[in-house]
Amino acid sequence: MDDVARAFYEIKFELAFEKNKADEFQNFFSSIMEKRYPADFGRVRPWGNVGDRKNDGYLRSQRILFQVYAPNEIDSATCVAKIREDFAGAFPYWREHFDSWVFVHNSRAGLGPDVTKILLELGATHPVSLTQWGFEELRQQVMALKEGELASLLGPAPTRLGMVSLGLEDLAPVLDHIVRLPPASEPDLRPVPADKIQQNMLSPSVEVLLKAGMSRADLVRKYFHLKPMLQDQIAESFRDEYARLRASLDPDSIFMELQRFAGGNVVRTPSTQSAVLAVLAFFFEECDIFERSVEVGP
C-alpha cells in the first residue's frame, strides 16, 4: 500500500471510530474483526429473551471473548459498573471457551484509572486475563488488512499511481457535480502561506493527501483554462461549504467532508478519489478553503 492510500485509510478509520456509537460501533468492530480473522472471529447478536449472554464477539483461535461498549459519553463510574456486570454475566456461561476477556470501547482519550483497577482486580480473582481495546488497538487491526479488505470496509482509496495517471476526463465529473451547487461572492486569489497546513492543525495524513493532490493541481488549472467561467462559481461553493463545516467539525473531519462534497455522496472509484484530491488541493492552494496563517506585524 502506498503512502497516499495509507493516509486516506488512516483518516477514514479515525473518523469512523469517532462517529459510530452504540450498535453502529459494535457493527463496525465486528466488520473489522470478520475481515481480519475470516472463519475465526464470530459475531454474536442478541437472540430472543436470552440476549447475547454478554458476548459481543469471539475469536476462536486465540480464545478471546469481546464485550463492546460505545456510549455517546463515557464516565468512569458507569464504565466500571458496565465491566462488572458484563464480566459477571459472561464468566459462568462462557468460562470453558475463553482465556482472555477484552473490553472494547470508543473513548479516543482512553479510560480512567478506576477502569484499569477493576480490570486488574477481576483478573487477579479469576483464571483469565482481562484487558481493554481502544483506538490504537483497533487501528492496528484495521491497518493490518489487505487493500481489498480496506476498500470493502472504508471505501476505495486514491493512490500515488492514480495521481500520476489522472487525466482531465477524471476531473470533469467532479467539477461538473460542484458547478451545480449555488455560487456567489468574489474569489480570493492571494498565495498560500507556507505553514497553512500547520496553521489549520491538519494531521500528517491529511498533509500527505493534500501534497499528492497538489502534484496534479495543474490539471485543475488546465480544466479551468478550458472552462474559465467555472472557477469562481465552484470556488464560492467550496467557501460556503467550508464555512458551514467549520462551525462544528475538527479540521480533519472538515477535509473528509469536503472530499465527499467534491465527489458527491458516493465516491465509486480510486480514480474519482484521485480527482477529488486534485480539486481539493487546487482550492486549498488558492485559499478558497481552510484558514490563512496569521500574519505577524513588524
C-alpha positions in Angstrom: 0.0 0.0 0.0 1.5 3.4 -0.9 1.6 6.4 1.4 -1.4 8.2 -0.2 -3.7 5.2 0.2 -2.4 4.6 3.7 -3.1 8.3 4.7 -6.6 8.0 3.3 -7.4 4.9 5.3 -5.9 6.3 8.5 -8.2 9.3 8.3 -11.3 7.2 7.3 -10.7 4.9 10.2 -10.3 7.8 12.7 -13.5 9.4 11.6 -15.4 6.1 11.7 -14.1 5.4 15.2 -15.2 8.8 16.5 -18.5 8.9 14.6 -20.0 5.5 15.4 -21.8 4.9 18.7 -23.7 2.1 20.4 -24.8 -0.6 17.9 -23.2 1.1 14.9 -19.8 1.0 16.7 -20.3 -2.7 17.6 -21.2 -3.5 14.0 -18.0 -1.5 12.9 -15.9 -3.6 15.3 -17.4 -6.8 14.1 -16.8 -5.9 10.5 -13.2 -5.2 11.2 -12.7 -8.5 13.0 -14.5 -10.6 10.4 -12.2 -9.2 7.7 -9.1 -9.5 9.9 -9.9 -13.1 11.0 -12.3 -14.7 8.5 -13.8 -18.0 9.6 -12.2 -17.4 13.0 -14.0 -14.4 14.6 -17.7 -14.9 15.3 -20.1 -12.1 15.6 -22.7 -12.7 18.4 -26.1 -11.0 18.2 -28.9 -10.9 20.8 -31.3 -13.8 20.5 -34.8 -13.8 21.9 -35.0 -13.4 25.7 -31.5 -14.7 26.4 -29.8 -11.8 24.7 -26.1 -12.4 23.7 -25.0 -13.9 27.1 -22.6 -10.9 27.5 -20.6 -11.9 24.4 -20.2 -9.3 21.6 -17.8 -11.4 19.6 -15.5 -14.4 19.9 -12.1 -15.1 18.4 -11.8 -18.9 18.4 -8.1 -19.4 17.7 -7.0 -17.1 20.4 -9.9 -17.9 22.8 -10.8 -14.3 23.3 -14.3 -13.1 24.2 -15.1 -9.4 23.5 -17.5 -7.1 25.1 -18.2 -3.8 23.3 -19.2 -0.5 25.0 -19.6 2.7 22.9 -21.9 5.3 24.6 -22.1 8.9 23.5 -20.1 9.8 26.6 -18.1 7.6 28.9 -17.9 8.3 32.6 -15.7 6.3 35.0 -18.4 5.0 37.4 -20.7 3.8 34.7 -17.9 2.2 32.8 -16.7 0.3 35.9 -20.3 -0.9 36.6 -20.6 -2.0 33.0 -17.4 -4.1 33.2 -18.5 -5.7 36.5 -21.9 -6.6 35.1 -20.7 -7.9 31.7 -17.9 -9.9 33.1 -20.1 -11.4 35.8 -22.6 -12.4 33.2 -20.0 -13.8 30.7 -17.7 -15.8 33.0 -20.0 -18.6 34.2 -21.7 -19.1 30.8 -18.5 -19.0 28.6 -15.8 -19.9 31.0 -14.6 -23.1 29.3 -14.3 -21.3 25.9 -12.1 -18.3 26.7 -8.8 -17.4 28.3 -8.9 -13.6 27.6 -11.7 -11.1 28.1 -11.4 -7.8 26.2 -13.4 -4.7 26.9 -13.7 -2.8 23.6 -14.5 0.9 24.0 -14.8 4.1 21.8 -13.0 6.6 24.1 -10.3 8.2 22.0 -8.8 9.7 25.1 -8.5 6.4 26.9 -10.1 5.2 30.1 -9.5 6.4 33.7 -7.6 4.7 36.5 -10.7 3.2 38.1 -11.3 1.2 34.9 -7.7 -0.1 34.9 -8.1 -1.0 38.6 -11.3 -3.1 38.1 -9.7 -5.0 35.2 -6.7 -5.8 37.4 -8.9 -6.8 40.3 -11.1 -9.1 38.2 -8.0 -10.6 36.6 -6.5 -11.3 40.0 -9.5 -13.2 41.2 -10.4 -15.2 38.1 -8.3 -17.6 36.0 -8.4 -15.4 32.8 -6.7 -12.3 31.6 -8.7 -9.0 31.3 -7.7 -6.1 29.2 -9.2 -3.2 27.0 -9.0 -2.2 23.4 -9.4 1.3 22.3 -8.5 3.5 19.3 -4.9 2.3 18.8 -5.7 -1.4 19.2 -8.5 -1.2 16.6 -6.4 1.0 14.3 -3.7 -1.7 14.3 -6.3 -4.3 13.4 -7.6 -2.2 10.5 -4.2 -1.2 9.1 -3.2 -4.9 9.0 -5.9 -5.6 6.5 -5.2 -6.1 2.8 -6.0 -3.3 0.5 -9.1 -5.0 -0.9 -10.4 -5.6 2.6 -9.7 -2.0 3.5 -11.6 -0.8 0.4 -14.6 -3.1 1.4 -14.5 -1.6 4.9 -13.8 2.1 4.3 -14.2 2.6 0.5 -11.8 2.9 -2.4 -8.7 5.0 -1.8 -6.7 7.3 -4.1 -3.2 6.1 -4.8 0.1 7.8 -5.9 0.0 5.8 -9.1 -3.6 7.0 -9.6 -2.5 10.6 -9.2 0.2 10.2 -11.8 -2.2 8.7 -14.4 -5.0 11.1 -13.6 -6.5 12.9 -16.7 -8.9 15.7 -17.5 -11.7 13.2 -18.1 -11.4 12.1 -14.4 -11.8 15.7 -13.2 -14.8 16.5 -15.3 -17.5 14.6 -13.3 -16.2 16.0 -10.0 -16.2 19.6 -11.2 -19.5 19.2 -13.1 -21.0 18.0 -9.8 -19.7 21.0 -7.9 -20.8 23.5 -10.5 -24.4 22.6 -10.0 -24.2 24.0 -6.5 -25.0 27.7 -5.8 -22.2 30.3 -6.3 -21.7 33.9 -5.1 -19.0 36.3 -3.9 -15.6 37.4 -5.2 -12.7 34.8 -5.3 -9.7 35.4 -3.1 -6.5 34.6 -5.0 -3.7 35.5 -2.6 -0.9 32.9 -2.5 -1.0 30.1 0.1 1.2 30.7 3.2 3.9 28.0 3.6 2.7 27.0 7.0 -1.0 26.8 6.1 -1.3 23.0 7.0 0.2 23.6 10.4 -2.0 26.8 11.0 -5.1 24.7 10.3 -3.9 21.9 12.6 -4.4 19.3 9.8 -2.9 15.9 10.6 0.1 14.3 8.8 -2.3 12.0 7.0 -4.2 15.0 5.5 -0.9 16.6 4.6 0.1 13.5 2.6 -3.2 13.6 0.7 -3.0 17.3 0.0 0.5 17.1 -1.2 -0.5 14.2 -3.5 -3.4 16.3 -4.8 -1.1 19.3 -5.4 1.0 17.1 -7.7 -1.9 17.2 -10.2 -3.4 20.6 -9.4 -2.1 21.6 -12.7 -4.8 19.5 -14.4 -7.4 21.5 -12.5 -5.9 24.8 -13.7 -5.9 23.4 -17.3 -9.6 22.4 -16.9 -10.5 25.9 -15.8 -8.4 27.3 -18.7 -10.8 25.3 -20.9 -13.8 26.4 -19.0 -12.9 29.8 -17.5 -16.3 30.7 -16.2 -16.5 27.8 -13.8 -13.7 28.6 -11.3 -15.3 31.4 -9.4 -18.6 29.6 -9.2 -17.0 26.4 -7.8 -14.7 28.3 -5.5 -17.6 30.0 -3.9 -19.4 26.7 -3.4 -16.3 25.4 -1.6 -16.1 28.5 0.5 -19.7 28.3 1.6 -19.4 24.6 2.4 -16.2 25.2 4.4 -17.8 27.9 6.4 -20.7 25.7 7.2 -18.5 22.7 8.3 -16.1 24.9 10.3 -18.8 25.8 12.8 -19.0 22.3 14.2 -16.2 20.0 13.0 -12.5 19.5 13.6 -10.0 20.1 10.7 -9.6 16.5 9.6 -13.3 15.9 9.6 -13.8 19.1 7.6 -11.3 17.8 5.0 -13.1 14.5 4.6 -16.5 16.2 4.4 -15.1 18.4 1.7 -13.9 15.3 -0.1 -17.4 13.9 0.0 -18.8 17.3 -1.1 -16.5 17.4 -4.1 -17.3 13.9 -5.3 -20.9 13.6 -4.4 -22.4 11.3 -1.8 -20.8 8.1 -3.3 -17.2 8.1 -4.5 -17.1 5.0 -6.6 -13.6 4.5 -7.9 -9.9 5.2 -6.9 -9.6 7.5 -10.0 -12.5 9.6 -8.8 -10.9 9.8 -5.4 -7.7 11.0 -7.0 -9.6 13.6 -9.0 -11.2 14.8 -5.8 -7.8 15.2 -4.1 -6.6 17.3 -7.1 -9.6 19.6 -6.8 -9.3 20.0 -3.1 -5.5 20.7 -3.4 -6.2 23.3 -6.0 -8.7 25.2 -3.9 -6.6 24.8 -0.8 -3.7 26.3 -2.7 -5.9 29.1 -3.9 -7.0 29.7 -0.3 -10.7 29.1 -1.0 -10.8 26.5 1.7 -9.1 26.5 5.2 -7.6 29.4 7.0 -4.6 31.5 6.1 -1.7 31.8 8.5 -1.9 34.7 11.0 0.2 37.5 9.6 2.7 38.8 12.2 3.3 42.6 12.0 6.7 44.2 12.1 
